[in-house]
Amino acid sequence: MTSLQNPPIKAVFFDIDGTIFSLKTKSIPESTRKAIKNLREKGIKVIVATGRSVNDLSHIKHIEFDGFMTFNGGYCMTVDGQVMFRKVINPDDIQNLIDYSERSDVSFSLMYEDTVRISHESPKVLELYRHVDIPVPALVDKEKLDIENVLQVNVFIDPEMEESFMREIMPNSLSSRWTPLFADVNPGGVSKQGGVEYFCEYFNIDLSETMAFGDGGNDISMLKSVEIGVAMGNAGDNVKDIADFITEDVHNHGIEKALMHFGLLD
């Protein structure tokens, strides 16, 4: 773990679920709100980095950020809505997924810029939307299905199925996972690491001046790419193993404590 104190950090990237937002209390700790405000008052850029869709940020909109990396880096935009990067999943992979779901019991969510559609209301799908505390989306309309503009897919498969599924059904895409319930599937080449790089270029910030917080498998590329990658106490072991620093969990003021450890808060 790094012991660097008072690093010259100019941008901090935050995952949402399990990092900023507690999935247990369905809220953001007050210490986290104050910490983010304090960073911005110091002139440090604060950027969301999430696997959520761009239209599913209402629960954090009351906090001021400097940018939003959504769909695990597949859709990046400034706080005033300027789109910096957007990449969709190969339509062939989406068609393969639809065909596969018709001969199996696999459920999925198709995530677009302005909406989300689900294949059917399976127990795993319902559990996901209960877990993240958002309404269950409408069902896919197969008569009006848009396979050209899907930015991310949630595929409800067990972890042991993931490798073969991706190889055989969605070979042009890549998967990551922050829960046993499902895998996030994004276009090939898309990751939170890439999102970090886009924002660094936009704000003219060097990677050596960056820090990030996360707890899930989809955060690993981001935590490895920044100067200081912080794993939450509630993170999985695969995330903690690659982190520069492990803080307390989201409920125990983990973000505030890590920022104080590195001298970024008063």
N, C-alpha and C positions, 0 to 999 in steps of 0.2 A: 504494500500500500504506500502511496505517496505521503510524504510528510511535509510537502511544500506548504508554507504559510504565506498568506497575503499574495496569492498569485495575481498576475495582471489580467484578470478575467474581464472580457468586454461583452460576452453573450452567454446566457444560461438557457439550456433547452430542458423542458419539462414534459415528461409523459403525463397523461391525465389519470387513467384508472389505476388505482393502487399506489399512485405517486402524489399527485395534487389532490385527487378526489378519492375519498374513502368509500370503497364499495360496501363496507360494513355499516357505516353511519349514513351513507348517501349524502355526504357533505364534504366541504373543504375546511380543514382546520383553520381556526383564526390565526394561528401562528404562521401558517403558510400564506394566507392573504397578506399579512403584514410584511412578511419576508419579501414577497414578490414586489410589493409597493416600494419597499426600501431599496431593492435593487434598481428599480427604474428611476428612483429619485437620485441615485448615484450615477445615472447615465448608462447603466448596464442593460443591454438588450435582453428581453425576456420573451422566449418563443415557445409556443406549444408544440409538442411533437407527439402525435397520437395516431392510433390505428382507427380512430373514429372517423366518421364521414364529416365532410365540411359543413353539412347541415345539422349536425348533432353536437353543437357546442353551447347550447343555451344555458347549461348549468354552470358555465365558466365565463359567460359574456359580461358578467358584472365586474370582472377583474380586468384591468387594462394590461394588454400584452402588446408586443411589437411585431408579431407575426404568427402565422398558423401553418404548421406542417401537419397535414391530415393524410388519411389513407396510407400511413406508414411511409410518408415521403412522396407519394404519388401525386399529391395536389398541394402545392405550397403557395400561400398568398400573404400579402402584406396586410397590416391592420386596416388599411383603407380599401381592401378588396382587390388589389392588383395581383393578378395571377402570375407567379414567377415560373411555375413548372406544372405541367399536367401530362400524365401518361395513362392511357387506357390499356386494359388487358387485351391480348390478341383475341379477336372474335372467334377464331377456330377453337380456342380453349374453352370459351363460353359455350359454344355449340356442343363440344364434347361433354362438358359438364351436364348440360340439359339432357342430352341423349343418355348419359350414364345414369342420371337420377331416375329416368323413366324405367330402367331395368334393375334398379336397386332401391334400397331404403335410405339413401343419403339425402339429407336436407341441405339447403344452401340459402344464402342471402346474396342478392346482387345489389351492389352499392354504386349509385350514380352521384353526379354532382348535386342534384336537387332532390333525390328521393332514394329510398331503399325498398326492395321487393323481396319477398321470401317465397320459397318453393311450396312449403306447406307448414302448418302449425304443429310440428312434431314436438314431443316433450323437451328435446334438447334446445330447439329454437325458442320455445316459450321460457325455458330456464335462462337462456342468455339474456333476453330482454327484461326479464325480472331482475337478473343479476346487475345489469347496468342501469336499471331504473328508467327505461324509456319505453314508449308504447310499441306494441307489436306492429310491424309494418304490414301493408296490404300484400295480398298474394300476387305472384307473377301472373300477368295476363299473357298467356301464350299466343294469343292472336295479335298482340301488339308488342311483342317482345323485342327490345332493343339490345342486340348483342355487340353493337359497335362502340358503345360509350360507357362500358362498365369499368369503374376505377378500382374496385376491390371486391373480392368475394369472401364470404365466410363459409367454409365447408365443414359440416358437422361430421367429422370422421375421427376415429380413435387415433391416438399418436402412432400406434404400430402400423396403421394403414397408410400413413401420410406419404412416406417415400414412394411406395409403389403407385399410389393414386396420382401423385404429381408427375411421375415419370410416364404413366400410361394415359392419363386423361388431360392434364394441363401442362404439357412439357415446355411451353413457352413462358411459363410463369414461375414464381417462387413462393414458398410458404414460410410462415413463421407462426409462433404460437405463444400466447400468454395465459392460456387456460386449457385444461384437458378437454373442454367441451368442443372446441373447433379450432381450425387453422385459419389464419388470415392468408389470403392469396392475393398477391400483387403482381403487376407486370414484371417480367424479367428485367433486372437492372435497377429496380426501385427498392429503396431501403431508407431507413431514418438517417443512415450515414450520408446518403446522397442529399437528403433534405438539409442536413447540417451544412454541407458544402455549398448548396445554393444560397442559403441565408448568409453564410460567411462572405460569399462573393458580393451579394447585394449590399451588405452593410460594410464591406471592406474591412473585414475582421479576419485575422489569421487563426487557424485551428489551434495554435498554441495559446490562444486567448479565450478558449471556450471551455464550458463545463456542462454536464448533463446529468439528469436524474431519471432513473427508470426502475422497473421491477419485473418486466416480462421478457420473454424470449425475443419479441420484436424490438426490444430496446438494445440488444447486444451490440449490433453494428454501430449504433450511435455512441454508446458508452465507450467502445473501443476506439472510436475515431477522434473523440474530443481529448483535450489535455487532461481533464479530470472527470472520470466517469464514476458517478455515485450510484450505488445500488441501495434501494430501500431495505429496511430490515425485514419486510415482508416479501422480498424478492425471492425467486427460485435460486437454487444453488448454482445453476448454470449461469445466472446473471452475476451472482456474488463472486464467482470464480474469476470473472474477467474484469471486475470493477477495481478502480484505484482506491476506493474508500467505501466502506459499508456503514450506513447511518442507521438510526432507529426506524421503526416502521411509520407508516403514514399517520397512525393514531397518536404516536408518541413524539410528535413535533420533529420528525426525521429531517425534513427539509431545513427548518430553522437551525437545528443543531449542526448539520453539515456545513451550512453557510457560515455559521459562527466559527466552526472549527477552522475553516480556511480564511477567516478574517474578512469575509465579505459583508457581514452585518455589523452594525454598531453595537 
